[in-house]
């Protein structure tokens, strides 16, 4: 997809008119060339454009990342990101909707700011300042949104979408992943490597494989339930939920949170224990059997295993993901 042509038979002036070349050089932290030729040569080297005889063509990569307006490109305009804010927990009533029609690199920061501005927050009044306490970690929203853009299947119909409900945020993209959801936190495969590489190089997302672990870590820091990953027929949806007490979580939610916690500890070169899980769920030490039950259920689900099956002491047992 990435090096396919989005618009052809263009002059150098057309290129600069259609693409936000200033954004490219600004994000890459390199000086803007003193002449048009320098701009064109740099875009050619990145395969954002290609030369065809005496004219130029903009690739889909160049359009999707740096278009001033995606509506100028018939082949990719449907990939503009749509954000919908609902009233309540269902889709019955829409409060507002926003379509972001700039290329992903051009409009990403403004889009993330707009999304975060729609998310619920509580206000704490300190001695001198009012402080907004966000319901969701901003880095999690950022990483999950970037992942949806990077991992979408551009051959499928549909567009990336962020749906904001009273109790959750669902971030989805057209296409199914190339790896199973259980390995999102530790594995990385992208069908759009050039797009992903560019977004990483301009610091719009994390390095390979290090984004989802930050999502999980910040989820735990905010004491949020496990993220949910659902695969539809042609769409992938990742949902982050607002705070819930342990008693309000379903059995499945507890198992998923335990698995994600175990994965995170493993990637930090550590191991999950009854104590670490108690800290994750804010379970008092004298209620350790609650954590033991969650661990057993997660083992029974085939998601984690004992690091040392020969160890007979439950107190000193450590656990690793099923793939560890």
N, C-alpha and C positions, 0 to 999 in steps of 0.2 A: 504493500500500500504506500509506504512512505515516499518512495522515489517515483511513484506514478505521477502523471501530470495533472495539475489542477486547473491551470490556465496557460494558454499558449499564444505564440505570435505577439510578444510584448517587447517594447523598447526598454532601454535602461531607465528612462524616466517613468515608464509605466510600473516597473518593478518598485521603484521608490515611492510611487503614489499608492500602490496597493499594499505593500508591506511596511510595517513599522521598523524600519532599519535602525532608527535611533534606539529603540528598545533593545534590539540585539546587541549593539555595541555597549550600551549602558549595562545590561545584565552580565555581559562577558567581561566588563571592567577593562575595556580597551578603548583607546582614543578613536573618535569618529574620523574616518579618512578625510583628507582635505579635498578630494575630488570624487566624482561619481564612479570613476573606474575602480578606485580602491574599494568602494562599497560593493560593487558588483563582483569583484574578484573574491572577496571574503565570503559572500553568499554562495558563490559557485563552489568554493572549497568545502562548504558545509552541506552541499547538496540541497540547499533551500531553493535554489534555482538551477537550471541547466541551460546551456547554450545550444541553440538549434539554428544552424546556418548563420544568418546575420542578426537574428533576434534571440529572445530568451523565453523560457517557460518557467513558471513557478510550480514546484513539486507540491504534492499534497502535504508533505512534511513542512515546507515553508509556509503554506497557507494555514494549516491547522495551528501552527505555533505563533506565527507573526503577522497574520492578517490584521489590517486595521478594522476590517469588517468582513466576517465570514460570509455575509450575504453576497459579497462580490464573487464568490466561488460556487458555482452550481454543484460541484462534486463534493463539497464538504460543509456546506452551510447548515445541513441537518445535524451536524455534530456540535453545534453550540450548546453550552451547558444551560439547563433549565433548573431553577430553584423555586420550589413551591412551599409556602408556609400555610399549614392547615390550622384551623381553630379546633382545639380538642385533640382527641386521640385517633380520629378517623379522617377519611377523605371527604366527608359530606360537605363541609364548608371550607372554602379557600379564603384565607385572609389577604394574601398577596402572592404575586408570582413575578419572577424576574428572569429574563433571557439574556445571557451574556454572549454577545456576538463578536467580541474581539478574539483574536488568536489566543491560545492558552497561555503562552508566555507573556503576551501583552496585557491580558486582563486578569491574570491569576490573583495577584495581590489584592486588587480592588474587589474581586469576587469573594475571596476569603474574608475580607473585612466586612462585606455586606452580609455574608452568611453568619458570621459571628455576631453581627449586630442584631440578627433576628432570633438568636438563641436565648432561652430564659436565663435570667441571672437574678441573684438576690443582692440587695444593697446593704452594705455594712457602713455605719457612720462612725468613723474613728475620731480622734481628738481634733484633727484638723481637716481630714479629707473624707470624701465619700468613696468607697471602694466597691466595685462590682465584682461579685464572686460568681464566676461562670459555672453553669451547671455541667458543662463538658470541657475537657482540656482542649485548648485551641490547637495544640500540636496534633491531637488526634483527628480533629476535623480536617486540618490541613493535609495530613498524610493520607487519610482515607479518600479525600477528594482527589489528590494527586494520583493515587493508585487507580482510581476509577478512570481517570483520563488516560493513563499510561497503558493499562491492561485491556482497554476496550477492543472489541473486534470491529474494525471499521467496515468490514464486509457485511455486517449485520445491520438491519434497519434499526433506527432508534438513536437516542442521544444520551449522554451522561446526565444524571438527574440527582438532585439533592432534595429530599422531602423532609420537612421539619414538622414534627408533631409535638403535642404538649409533653409527651413522655419519652420521645426517642427521635433520632435523626437517622434516616435511611439514605444511604449513598449507593447508587447503582449505575451500572454501565451495560451497554449491549455486548453480548458475547459471554461465553463460558470460559473459566480459567483453564490454563494448561497444566495445573497441578491441583490435587485434591485440597479442599478447604482446610483440612487438619494440618497441612504443611505450609500454610500461608506465613506462619511466624518464622520459620527457619529456612524455607526454600525460596528460590526466585527463578521464574521463567517468564519472559515477556515476549509477546509476538511483535512488539513495536520497539525494537532495541534502539533505533536511531532517535525516536521521539523520547524514550526514557533517558537516553544518554544526554540529550540536550537539556531536558528539564533538570537533571541532576547537576550538569555543569553550570547552569545559571542559578543553582541553589533554590529551586522551587520545590524540591523534594529530597529525601535522604538518599544515601548511597545504596547500592544493591543490597536488598535483604535486611536493611537496618531500619526500615520504616515501621513495619508492623510490630516489632518488639517495643518500639517507643509508644505505639498506640496502647499496647497491653500494659506497659509499665505505668503510663499516665492514667489509664483506666483504674488500675489498682490504687494509685495515689489519690484519686478522687473517690475511691470506694464505690465504683460503678460495677454493675453486673458485667458478665462476659459479653464481648461483642458477638453478634450472630451473623453467620454467613449462610445465605440461602441461594441455591442455584435454581433458576427457573428453566424454561425450555431454551430461551435464547438470551437470558439476562442474569447478571450476578448482582446481588444486593448485600451490602454489609451494613448492619444496624448497630448503632451505639445507643445504649439506654440510659435514662436518668437514674439517679440514686434509688436503690431499694434496700430495705433491711433484709438481712439473711432470711428471716422468717417469711418474707414476701416472695422470695425467689422460688421458682419451681425446682423440682428435682433435677431436671435437665439443665436448667440454668446453673445450678450449683456444680454439676459435673463439668460443664463447659468452662466455668470459671476456675475450677480446680485444675483442669487440663492446661488451660492457658497460663496459669500461675506456674505449673510444673515446667512448661516449655520455657517460660521466661527465666526461671531459676537456672535451668540447664544451659541456656545461652549465655548466662552470666557466669558460667563455670562454677555453678553451685548446684545444690540438690534441694528439692522440696522435702519438707518434713512436716510433721503434725504441727509443730510450733510455727513454722513459716506460714502455713495455711491458716492457722488461728489468727495470726497478725493480719493476713490479707482480708479475712472476713470480720475482724474485730471480735473474735470469740474469746471470752475470758478463759484463763488457763484452767480453771476448775471444770470447764465445760469441754475439755479435750475430746470426750467421746463423740461430740457433734462433728468435729473435724475428722475423727476416725471413720465415722459413717460415710462422710462425703468422699474420703479417700477410697474406701472399699467400693463404693458405688462407681467411682471413676475407673478403678481397676477392673471391675466386672464389665464395664462398658468397653474395655479393651483400649483405653486411651493412655493409661499410665501403667507402670510396672515397678516392682521393687528393684532397687539397685542391687541388693544382695539378698536373693531369695533364701539363703541359708541362715540369715540373721533371724534369730527367734525373739529378739527384744523389740517390741513395738515402739518403745520409747526412743530407740536410736535408729529406727528405720528411716531410710531415705528413698525417694521415689524419682523416677526419670520418665520422660515421654516414651510411648510405645516404640518410637523409632530411634531412641537413644542407644 
